[in-house]
């Protein structure tokens, strides 16, 4: 009876082995790549291997040898223990964390060893897109791209679009009503509009472009202008009426954007040629009105 039971057990074992062998040999699509041939890791007495969850980080132990790792799915290998006290041990098995950076290995009739490998550097981030507001708008910011140099390129005429439909072309000596025809061009009154080009540079405090965190006396004038033209920086404290400063801070930046939006200028918060021209035009109009009243 014992013999019969033993015979049945042997039959079951051989049947299982045959099934495993058959599924391994005849499984379609199974391919293998030798990752160590021709390298210093070839022909060693490999005892155990482990991998990260994505299969890119491998770690393997050699019986009476060293621990090898790979960070490119086995294309290249690094000996992590040679020259250390962990070299030449009777390594039995090894395991790793999901990302492959933390290893634990056991020595036959010995100890358990652990190691933390350096985390692979993250891929470099793409460079930030240029900013400065408004793409091809002339004077929209210090980093605005330019099409100058392209074949057939014709520089656009800088202009100011006012809410009432009036367009002022910068550098022109004619009034808005005689500018090139456009659907938005209208003449709000019979009084010619003074163009920024006609304003004397010596009479204007706004001679250079300005941006966030700049400092200078012209920024004090910029804040005073905004506060007195309906674009108040703050109700109290620095920047409020009577407490203007010479620093282009966040309050100045926010108020300038509101001004640009109100006058159909590129709302970038950058005090460039278009915005300065609008300031100079309004300043000249105020000066002319004052002189006429006197």
Residue, then its C-alpha position, 0 to 999 in steps of 0.5 A: x500500500x505504501x509502495x502504491x502511494x509512493x508511485x502515485x506521488x511520483x506520477x503526480x510530480x512528473x506530471x507537474x514537471x512535464x506541464x511546467x516544462x511544456x508551458x515553458x518550452x512551447x509558450x509562444x512569444x517568449x524571448x530572452x536577451x543575454x544582458x551580461x555576455x561580453x561584460x565583467x558580469x558574465x559567467x559568475x555564480x549568480x544566486x538571486x536577482x530582484x528588480x524594481x516595479x518597472x523592471x529598470x533597476x536590477x540587483x543580483x548576488x553572486x555566490x561567494x562573490x559580490x552584489x551587482x546592480x543595473x539601472x538600465x534593465x541590465x544593459x550595464x552592471x555596477x559592482x556595488x561591494x567590491x573592495x568592501x566588507x560585503x565582498x566575497x560573502x556566501x550571498x543567498x538571496x536579495x530583494x529591493x524596494x519598488x523603486x529599486x533604491x533600497x536593497x536587502x540581501x542575506x548571507x548563507x549561514x551569515x547575516x542580513x545586509x541592507x543598502x540604500x542606493x543613490x536616487x537616479x536624477x530626475x530628467x531635466x525640466x524643459x526651459x520656461x516659455x518666454x514671458x513679457x506679455x503679448x507675443x508679437x505686440x511691439x513694446x509689450x515686454x522686455x522678452x517679447x519675441x520679434x519677427x525682425x529678420x524674417x524674409x518679407x517682414x514689415x515692422x508694424x506701426x505702434x498704436x494706442x487704441x482708446x475706449x472711444x474707438x480713437x486710434x493714435x499711431x505713434x510717431x505720426x504728426x497727423x491726427x487720429x481722424x486722418x490716420x490710415x482707414x480702419x474699422x475702429x477709427x473714429x474722430x470723437x470731436x473736431x479738436x485734433x488729438x495731440x500725438x505722443x510724438x508731439x510731446x516734448x521729451x524734456x517735459x515728460x518724466x517717463x523717459x525709460x521703460x520700467x518693470x516690477x522692482x525697479x526704483x527711481x524718481x520717475x516711479x514716484x511720478x508714475x504712482x502719482x499719475x495712477x493715483x490721480x487718474x482713477x487707478x489708485x494703488x492703495x487706500x492707506x500706507x505706501x503707495x496711497x495718495x500722498x504716500x507714493x514711493x520710488x519703488x515699482x512694487x506689487x501695488x504699482x504693478x496691479x494698478x498699471x495693469x488696470x490702466x492698460x486694460x482700460x485703454x486697450x493696451x497689452x495688460x502686462x504690468x510692464x511700463x513699456x513704450x506703448x504705455x509710456x506714450x499713453x501717459x505722455x499723451x494724457x499728460x500733454x492733454x492735461x498741460x494744454x488744458x491747464x494752459x488754456x484755462x489760464 
